Amino acid sequence: MKLNLLIALVLPIAFYAQDSTAVVNTNGDYPNAYSSGSANVHPFDNSSRLFRDWSISVGGGGAFMHSADVNSFYDGKVDFGWNAYASLDKQITHTFGMSLQYQMGKTNQKAKLPGAAGVAAGVATAYTEYQQVSLLGDINFSNLLRRVDNHSPYRWALHGYLGVGLQGYDTLLLDSDMSRYSTTPKRIPTQIEQKIGLDTFFYQMGTGLKFNASKLIDIEARAMYVISGDDSFDGGGFGKDGIPRYNAISSGTDNMFTVNLGLSFKLGKHDTHLAWFDPLQNINSRINALDNAENDFVVCEKGDLDNDGVCDDWDRQLDTPEGARVDGAGVALDMDLDGVIDLYDKCVTVPGPESNNGCPTGSN
């Protein structure tokens, strides 16, 4: 019995849950079930864009092998490398964007084997030439964290990056013993050529500080850290057991970081790029402008002195007796047009002299 009652209640609800005139819309008009109920909407296409949302970025700077067996920081000195990048950027919202990036560069590094092997080989020198293709997510922290209750210009923005990619690289390591060019005895340097493939998967993260130089160009200082997941990226050889044993100097995989200065060229015809627009600040600014705007028109600026409900600005009878009914111009009503207003007229539908309280002569 209870089950039948439940079915009887549920089925009509299921069938008519969306039976609404707002949903039944075959002409593509708004509002409809997909427009949030607002009538001030229209299809999103190129003509309806309000902001630029595409850009091309280029930049370059230093590259350093870090947290590796053979690295760029040896004996208190730094071996500088270089890198350059180019990316196609798409801003999804004012706080989030995506970039498809290509980067290439070269790192220089040194290492020394422990013990007798190090005495024989001396300090080894190596380099890594690399190419990377990656997909980056871009979070605009400034749009998330900055205050919006002021009128300060928005020219600086802190960005955070997180992404994945694939890389290929060529490495070469030379020392004075086993990894050297020689024929007596025969020796060859430690050399690796790694093509881009799924086994060269890497992670990267970093941060950047952007400056809105103009409506066309942004300037950015960026630092990125690459986690390669590869023990051969530094040029130390193949695996921990490779000969010579440079990859056994330290545990873990090889990582690198880059420090760059770059430019972003904002594409499109609009004045503002979506990355530099904050809807909360825009709303706050509009509210503040309305709150501080002078009133162009004030209703009843002069008041209503006779309290007849008609403002003195357009009241044609400023001394209407209290309690008298008035027309739209503030004039007391006289229905029978006998000169006695209805307030004092005892015969409001029949004309009569004022001496007889507005009633015909001879009537009571």
MOPE-V591441 format. One record per pair of residues at least 24 apart in sequence whose ideal C-beta (glycine too) atoms are under 8 Angstrom apart, sorted by the first residue. I is the first residue (numbers start at 0). J is the second residue. D is the distance in Angstrom with one decimal. If there is no record, write none. Layout:
I:J:D
I:J:D
This chain:
48:267:7.5
48:269:6.7
49:269:6.6
49:271:7.8
50:90:7.9
50:267:7.7
50:269:5.4
50:271:5.2
50:272:6.1
50:273:4.1
50:276:5.7
51:90:8.0
51:265:4.9
51:266:6.3
51:267:3.6
51:268:7.8
51:269:5.1
51:271:6.9
51:272:4.3
51:273:6.7
52:89:6.5
52:90:4.4
52:91:7.9
52:267:7.1
52:272:7.1
52:273:4.7
53:87:7.6
53:88:6.9
53:89:5.9
53:90:7.6
53:265:7.7
53:266:4.4
53:267:6.4
54:88:4.5
54:90:7.6
54:217:7.5
54:263:4.8
54:264:6.0
54:265:4.7
54:266:5.9
54:272:7.0
55:85:7.3
55:86:7.3
55:87:6.1
55:88:7.1
55:263:7.2
55:264:5.0
55:266:6.8
56:84:7.5
56:85:7.0
56:86:4.7
56:88:5.8
56:98:7.2
56:219:7.5
56:261:5.7
56:262:6.9
56:263:4.4
56:264:7.5
57:83:7.7
57:84:7.0
57:85:4.9
57:86:7.9
57:261:6.1
57:262:5.9
58:83:7.2
58:84:5.7
58:219:7.0
58:221:6.8
58:259:4.5
58:260:5.9
58:261:2.2
58:262:6.6
59:83:3.9
59:84:6.9
59:259:5.9
59:260:7.4
59:261:7.3
60:257:6.3
60:258:5.0
60:259:3.8
60:260:5.7
61:257:6.7
61:258:5.0
61:259:7.9
62:104:4.4
62:105:6.8
62:106:5.0
62:255:6.4
62:256:7.8
62:257:4.9
63:106:6.3
63:255:6.3
63:256:5.8
63:257:7.5
64:106:4.4
64:107:8.0
64:108:4.6
64:127:6.6
64:232:7.7
64:233:5.3
64:253:6.6
64:254:7.8
64:255:5.0
65:224:7.9
65:254:5.4
65:255:5.8
65:256:5.5
66:251:6.4
66:252:8.0
66:253:7.0
66:254:4.3
67:108:7.0
67:232:7.0
67:233:3.8
67:235:7.4
67:249:7.6
67:253:3.9
67:254:6.7
67:255:7.6
68:110:6.0
68:230:7.7
68:233:5.8
68:235:4.4
68:245:5.3
68:246:5.2
68:247:7.4
68:248:4.2
68:249:5.3
68:253:7.2
69:108:4.6
69:109:6.7
69:110:4.0
69:123:6.8
69:125:4.9
69:172:6.6
69:233:4.4
69:234:5.6
69:235:4.8
69:245:5.7
69:248:7.6
70:108:5.0
70:109:7.7
70:110:7.2
70:233:6.5
71:106:5.9
71:107:6.3
71:108:4.9
71:109:8.0
73:108:7.3
73:109:4.0
73:110:6.8
73:111:7.9
73:122:7.5
74:109:7.6
74:122:8.0
78:106:7.8
78:107:4.0
78:108:5.8
78:109:6.2
79:107:6.8
80:104:6.2
80:105:5.1
80:106:3.8
80:107:5.1
80:126:7.7
81:105:5.9
82:257:4.9
82:259:6.9
84:259:6.8
84:261:7.2
86:135:7.3
88:137:7.3
88:263:6.8
90:272:6.9
90:273:4.3
90:274:5.0
92:273:7.3
93:139:6.8
93:142:5.2
93:273:5.6
93:274:6.7
93:276:5.3
93:277:5.9
93:278:6.6
94:138:6.5
94:139:4.9
94:142:4.7
94:143:5.6
95:136:7.1
95:137:6.8
95:138:6.0
95:139:7.2
96:136:7.7
96:137:4.1
96:139:7.5
96:274:6.5
97:134:6.9
97:135:7.0
97:136:6.1
97:137:6.8
98:134:7.4
98:135:4.3
98:137:6.1
98:162:7.7
99:132:7.9
99:133:7.9
99:134:6.0
99:135:8.0
100:131:7.7
100:132:7.4
100:133:5.1
100:134:7.6
100:135:5.7
100:162:7.6
100:164:7.6
101:130:7.6
101:131:7.2
101:132:5.7
102:130:7.4
102:131:4.6
102:133:7.2
102:257:7.8
103:128:8.0
103:129:6.8
103:130:4.8
103:131:7.3
104:128:7.6
104:129:6.1
104:257:7.1
105:129:7.4
106:233:8.0
106:255:6.0
108:233:6.0
108:234:6.9
110:235:7.1
110:245:5.7
110:248:6.1
112:174:7.9
112:243:6.4
112:244:6.7
112:245:6.7
112:248:7.1
113:248:7.2
116:176:7.3
116:243:6.7
116:244:7.3
119:175:7.1
119:176:4.4
120:174:3.9
120:175:5.5
120:176:3.9
120:177:6.8
120:178:7.2
120:243:6.7
121:174:6.0
121:175:4.2
121:176:7.5
122:174:7.5
123:172:5.6
123:173:6.4
123:174:3.8
123:178:6.6
123:245:6.7
124:172:7.4
124:173:5.6
124:174:7.8
125:170:6.4
125:171:6.4
125:172:3.9
125:173:7.3
125:189:7.8
125:233:6.8
125:234:3.7
125:235:7.3
126:170:6.9
126:171:5.9
126:234:6.7
127:168:5.4
127:169:7.5
127:170:4.8
127:232:6.3
127:233:6.4
127:234:5.4
128:168:6.3
128:169:4.8
128:170:7.6
129:166:5.7
129:167:7.0
129:168:4.0
129:169:8.0
129:232:7.8
130:166:6.5
130:167:5.2
130:168:7.3
130:195:6.9
131:164:5.3
131:165:7.2
131:166:4.3
131:201:7.3
131:225:7.7
132:164:5.5
132:165:5.7
132:166:7.6
132:195:7.0
133:162:5.0
133:163:6.4
133:164:2.7
133:165:7.6
133:201:7.8
133:203:6.3
134:162:5.4
134:163:6.2
134:164:6.6
135:160:5.2
135:161:7.1
135:162:3.6
135:203:7.5
136:160:7.0
136:161:5.2
136:162:6.0
139:274:5.9
142:274:7.8
142:277:5.3
145:277:7.7
147:277:6.3
147:279:4.6
147:280:4.1
147:283:5.1
148:283:6.1
150:284:7.3
150:287:8.0
153:211:7.3
153:275:6.2
153:277:7.0
153:280:7.3
154:210:6.2
154:211:4.8
155:208:6.8
155:209:7.1
155:210:5.9
155:211:7.6
156:208:7.5
156:209:4.7
156:211:7.4
156:274:7.1
156:275:7.3
157:206:6.9
157:207:7.7
157:208:5.9
157:209:7.9
158:206:6.6
158:207:4.5
158:208:7.5
158:209:6.1
158:219:7.7
159:204:7.8
159:205:7.7
159:206:5.5
160:203:7.4
160:204:6.3
160:205:4.8
160:206:6.9
160:207:6.7
160:221:7.7
160:223:6.7
161:203:7.6
161:204:5.0
162:202:7.5
162:203:5.4
162:204:7.6
163:200:6.9
163:201:7.1
163:202:5.8
163:203:7.5
164:200:7.7
164:201:5.8
164:203:6.8
165:195:5.1
165:196:6.9
165:197:7.1
165:199:5.3
165:200:6.1
165:201:7.4
166:193:8.0
166:195:6.4
166:199:4.8
166:201:5.7
166:227:7.3
167:193:5.7
167:194:5.1
167:195:3.8
167:196:7.7
167:199:6.3
168:193:5.1
168:199:7.8
168:232:6.4
169:193:7.4
170:231:7.1
170:232:7.6
170:233:7.3
170:234:3.4
171:234:6.4
172:234:4.5
172:235:6.6
172:236:7.2
172:245:6.7
174:243:7.1
176:243:7.2
177:242:6.8
177:243:4.7
178:243:5.7
189:234:6.8
189:235:7.3
189:236:5.0
189:241:7.8
189:243:7.0
189:245:7.2
191:231:5.3
191:234:6.7
191:236:7.4
191:237:7.0
193:229:7.9
193:231:7.0
199:227:8.0
199:229:6.8
200:228:6.6
201:225:5.7
201:226:6.2
201:227:4.9
201:228:6.1
201:229:7.6
202:226:4.5
202:228:7.5
205:256:7.9
209:263:7.4
209:274:7.9
211:275:5.5
214:265:7.0
214:270:5.4
214:271:7.2
214:272:7.6
215:264:6.6
215:265:5.8
216:262:6.0
216:263:6.9
216:264:6.2
216:265:7.1
217:262:7.0
217:263:4.0
217:265:6.9
217:272:7.9
218:260:7.7
218:261:7.6
218:262:6.2
218:263:8.0
219:259:7.9
219:260:7.4
219:261:4.9
219:262:7.5
219:263:6.4
220:259:7.5
220:260:5.7
221:257:7.9
221:258:7.6
221:259:4.8
221:260:7.7
221:261:6.2
222:256:6.7
222:257:7.1
222:258:5.1
222:259:7.5
223:256:6.4
223:257:5.0
223:259:7.4
224:254:6.7
224:255:7.8
224:256:4.6
225:254:6.1
225:255:4.9
225:256:6.8
225:257:7.5
226:252:7.4
226:254:5.2
227:252:5.9
227:253:5.2
227:254:6.0
227:255:7.1
228:252:5.3
229:253:6.0
305:329:7.5
